[in-house]
Amino acid sequence: MGLRPNLLTRRAAGVASTTLALLLSTAAVGVVPAASAFSAAPGGACAEPADSHANARVKPGAAATHEPNELTAKQVRERDADLAAALRERANFRAGAGATTLATVTIPVVVHVIQENSTRAGGNIPDSLITSQISVLNQAYAGGTGGAATAFAFRLDKINRVTNPSWYPIVDGSSAERSMKSSLRVGGKNTLNIYLGELSDDLLGWATFPQRKLSSSDGVVVLNESLPGGTATNYNQGDTGTHEVGHWLNLYHTFQGGCGGSGDSVSDTPAEASAAFECPTGRNTCSATGLDPITNFMDYTYDSCMYQFTPGQASRMLTAWNAYRAA
């Protein structure tokens, strides 16, 4: 598929309203189990994998020597085994407590605007960009741009502006990033903390995956000018935020693992050998059925090119929510 039709018109019209009656068991449609990692954990016990920013979004030719969000095959096996173990734990808890799994979720959002000074160039973006970003998230996750509807909606609870030159730009993996997050993060596992600012190494954003134990680093970092109406050419329609929130909800890149293995652990995203940039219509890098999923939010294409999640991705996100983030 090529460019998404009438995207700007759809977004300007407002947020789509969707009710999703999606009740999932612990065997989710969108999860491809990692059998080798599973069998290595007797009785289903499994050590929680270390937090890793394996889910960044980068520009073509970015200067970053290491993509902070790309996982190794071992890390994928560990994460998927941990998901299976967490689902068993939650199932046992619900059986004892009489609780039910969630089918629809409204996520509270706290946005931290990191500024060097009070100027736009110094990170002081207007509130209008942030409210537009929340609208983009709601449309994307409701299927309003043409993809599958997911269980998720987003509610902006607070904008927190912080002027601190020592945190600007935000440098991935730095002590300053850790200090920033440990000082600012609020809420429980179900609260999405978004950190906006200028970023290091030409990165557009990065995120943490969900874990059973809440980490002070939990959240999403997004280039401030990638928000809708920002100045990041080709990346200023808000889909860096959509992409990174997908990681926060446990999605991998569509090109995870290349053409082999379990790929992105979702059964209905065609295999892809490597990240796609710009909008290479008709690209087909693997012999498996299906063209590369260049229009998927979890690839690296231009914002104007990506417009969808698949039903399998929607299922995987809700399964992970009920395993890790649900109260």
C-alpha positions in Angstrom: 0.0 0.0 0.0 1.1 3.6 -0.6 0.2 6.8 1.1 -2.7 6.7 3.5 -5.7 8.4 1.9 -7.1 11.7 3.3 -5.2 11.3 6.6 -4.9 15.0 7.4 -8.7 15.4 6.7 -9.5 12.5 9.0 -7.3 13.8 11.8 -8.7 17.4 11.5 -12.2 16.0 11.8 -11.5 14.8 15.3 -11.1 11.6 17.2 -12.9 8.5 16.0 -15.3 7.0 18.6 -15.0 3.2 18.7 -16.2 0.6 21.2 -14.2 -2.6 21.1 -15.8 -5.7 22.5 -12.6 -7.7 22.6 -12.5 -10.3 25.4 -9.2 -12.1 25.3 -8.1 -15.3 27.1 -4.4 -15.8 28.1 -3.9 -17.4 24.7 -4.0 -14.3 22.6 -4.3 -14.4 18.8 -1.5 -12.0 18.2 1.2 -13.7 20.3 3.6 -16.2 18.8 5.0 -18.1 21.8 8.7 -18.5 22.2 8.9 -22.2 22.9 12.6 -22.5 23.5 12.6 -19.8 26.2 9.4 -21.2 27.6 10.8 -24.7 28.0 13.9 -23.3 29.7 11.8 -22.0 32.6 10.8 -25.0 34.7 7.3 -24.6 36.1 6.9 -21.4 34.1 9.2 -19.4 36.4 11.3 -16.9 34.6 13.5 -14.1 35.6 12.2 -10.7 34.5 14.3 -9.5 31.6 16.4 -6.4 32.1 14.8 -3.1 30.9 16.1 -2.3 27.4 15.3 0.6 25.1 15.0 -1.8 22.2 12.3 0.2 20.5 13.6 3.5 19.2 12.5 5.2 16.0 15.3 6.7 13.9 15.6 9.0 10.9 17.2 7.7 7.7 21.0 8.0 8.1 20.7 8.9 11.8 24.1 9.3 13.5 23.2 6.9 16.4 25.8 4.1 16.5 23.3 1.8 18.3 19.6 1.8 18.0 18.5 1.9 21.6 15.4 -0.1 21.0 16.4 -3.1 18.8 16.2 -6.4 20.6 18.4 -9.5 20.1 16.8 -12.9 19.4 17.6 -13.9 23.0 15.9 -10.8 24.4 12.8 -11.5 22.4 12.7 -15.1 23.7 13.1 -13.8 27.3 10.4 -11.2 26.9 7.9 -13.5 25.3 8.6 -16.2 27.9 8.1 -13.5 30.6 4.8 -12.5 29.1 3.6 -16.1 29.2 4.6 -16.4 32.8 3.0 -13.1 33.7 -0.2 -14.2 32.1 -0.3 -17.4 34.2 0.3 -15.4 37.3 -2.5 -12.9 36.4 -4.9 -15.8 35.5 -4.2 -17.4 38.9 -4.8 -14.1 40.7 -8.0 -13.5 38.8 -9.3 -17.0 39.6 -8.8 -16.4 43.3 -10.1 -12.8 43.3 -13.0 -13.3 40.9 -11.6 -10.4 38.7 -12.1 -10.1 35.0 -9.8 -9.2 32.2 -10.2 -5.7 30.7 -11.6 -5.4 27.2 -11.3 -1.6 26.9 -8.8 0.7 28.5 -8.5 4.5 28.9 -4.9 5.3 29.7 -4.1 8.4 31.8 -1.3 10.5 30.2 1.1 12.8 31.9 3.3 14.8 29.5 6.6 16.3 30.7 7.9 19.1 28.5 11.7 19.3 29.0 13.0 22.7 28.2 16.4 24.3 28.0 14.8 27.8 28.2 11.5 29.5 27.5 12.0 29.7 23.8 10.5 27.4 21.2 14.0 26.5 20.0 14.8 25.7 23.6 12.0 23.2 23.9 9.0 25.4 24.9 6.4 23.9 22.5 2.8 25.1 22.8 0.1 23.1 24.5 -1.7 22.9 21.2 0.9 20.4 19.8 0.4 18.2 22.8 -3.4 18.1 22.6 -3.1 17.4 18.9 -0.7 14.5 19.8 -3.4 13.0 22.1 -5.9 13.2 19.3 -3.5 11.4 16.9 -3.0 8.7 19.5 -6.8 8.3 19.9 -7.4 8.1 16.2 -4.6 5.7 15.5 -5.5 3.3 18.3 -9.2 3.5 17.5 -8.6 2.4 13.9 -9.6 5.9 12.7 -6.9 6.1 10.1 -7.7 2.8 8.5 -6.1 0.1 10.6 -7.5 -2.3 13.2 -9.2 -0.8 16.2 -7.4 -1.6 19.5 -8.7 -1.5 23.1 -7.0 1.7 24.0 -8.0 5.4 24.4 -5.8 8.1 25.9 -6.8 10.9 28.3 -4.4 13.8 28.9 -4.3 14.4 32.7 -1.4 16.9 33.0 1.2 18.9 31.2 4.3 19.3 33.3 6.8 21.9 32.1 10.4 21.6 33.4 13.3 24.0 32.6 16.5 22.2 33.2 19.5 22.6 30.8 21.2 19.6 32.3 18.4 17.4 30.9 18.4 19.0 27.5 18.8 17.5 25.0 17.6 14.1 26.4 20.4 11.7 25.9 19.4 8.0 25.6 20.8 5.8 28.4 22.5 8.7 30.2 22.6 9.4 33.9 20.7 12.6 33.1 17.9 10.7 31.5 17.7 8.4 34.6 17.7 11.4 36.9 15.0 13.1 34.8 12.7 10.1 34.9 13.2 9.2 38.5 12.5 12.8 39.5 9.4 13.3 37.3 7.6 10.1 36.7 4.2 9.8 38.3 1.4 7.3 38.6 1.3 3.5 38.5 2.0 1.0 35.7 -1.2 2.1 33.9 -0.1 5.8 33.6 1.7 6.8 30.4 4.5 9.3 31.1 5.7 11.0 27.9 8.9 13.0 28.0 9.3 15.6 25.2 12.5 17.5 24.2 15.3 17.6 21.8 16.9 14.2 21.5 20.4 12.8 21.1 21.8 11.1 18.0 19.1 12.1 15.6 16.6 9.8 17.3 12.9 10.4 17.0 12.0 8.6 20.2 12.4 5.5 22.4 10.3 3.7 25.0 10.4 1.0 27.7 8.6 -2.3 27.4 6.2 -3.3 30.2 7.5 -5.2 33.1 6.0 -7.0 36.1 7.8 -4.6 38.5 7.3 -0.9 37.8 10.6 0.9 37.0 11.2 4.6 37.4 12.4 4.6 33.8 9.0 3.4 32.5 7.6 5.7 29.8 8.1 7.1 26.3 10.5 9.7 25.1 9.6 11.6 21.9 11.2 14.4 19.9 9.2 17.5 20.7 9.0 18.7 17.1 7.7 15.4 15.9 4.3 16.2 17.4 1.5 17.2 14.9 2.4 20.7 13.5 6.1 20.5 14.6 9.1 21.2 12.5 10.5 17.7 12.0 10.0 17.4 8.2 8.3 14.1 7.2 8.0 13.2 10.9 5.6 15.8 12.2 2.2 14.2 12.1 2.5 12.6 15.5 3.3 9.0 14.6 6.6 8.8 16.4 4.3 9.0 19.5 2.0 6.3 18.1 5.1 4.1 17.4 6.7 4.5 20.8 3.4 4.0 22.7 3.1 0.7 20.7 6.4 -0.4 22.3 5.2 0.7 25.7 2.3 -1.6 25.1 4.6 -4.5 24.1 4.9 -4.3 20.4 8.2 -4.9 18.6 9.3 -3.4 15.3 7.7 -5.1 12.2 11.3 -5.9 11.1 12.3 -7.5 14.4 14.2 -10.7 13.7 14.3 -10.1 9.9 12.9 -12.9 7.7 13.4 -15.7 10.2 12.3 -17.0 13.6 9.3 -15.5 15.3 9.8 -12.1 13.9 7.8 -9.5 15.8 5.8 -12.3 17.6 2.6 -11.3 15.8 1.2 -13.7 13.2 -0.5 -11.2 10.8 2.4 -8.8 10.1 4.4 -10.0 7.1 8.1 -10.7 7.7 10.4 -7.9 6.8 14.2 -8.1 6.5 15.0 -4.6 7.6 13.5 -1.3 8.5 11.8 0.6 5.7 12.3 4.3 5.3 10.4 7.0 3.4 7.5 5.1 1.7 8.8 2.3 -0.6 5.5 1.1 -2.1 5.7 -2.6 -3.1 8.8 -3.4 -1.1 9.2 -7.1 -0.5 12.3 -8.2 1.3 11.3 -11.7 2.5 10.2 -14.8 0.6 7.3 -15.4 3.0 3.8 -14.3 1.9 3.0 -10.6 1.9 4.7 -7.4 1.0 6.7 -5.6 3.7 4.3 -3.8 6.2 5.5 -0.3 5.3 2.2 1.2 6.4 2.3 -0.3 9.9 2.9 2.1 12.8 5.8 -0.1 14.0 8.0 0.3 10.9 10.3 3.3 10.3 8.6 5.0 7.3 7.4 8.6 7.0 4.4 9.6 9.1 2.5 10.1 5.8 3.1 6.5 4.9 2.1 4.7 8.1 -1.5 4.4 9.2 -2.3 1.0 10.8 -2.0 -1.6 13.4 -3.1 -5.2 12.6 -5.7 -7.2 14.6 -2.8 -9.4 15.9 -1.0 -6.3 17.2 -4.2 -5.1 18.8 -4.6 -8.5 20.5 -0.9 -8.6 21.7 -1.2 -5.1 23.2 -4.3 -6.0 25.2 -2.9 -9.3 26.3 0.2 -7.5 27.6 -1.9 -4.8 29.3 -3.8 -7.5 31.2 -0.5 -9.2 32.1 1.5 -6.2 33.1 -0.3 -2.9 33.5 -3.9 -3.7 34.5 -4.7 -2.9 38.2 
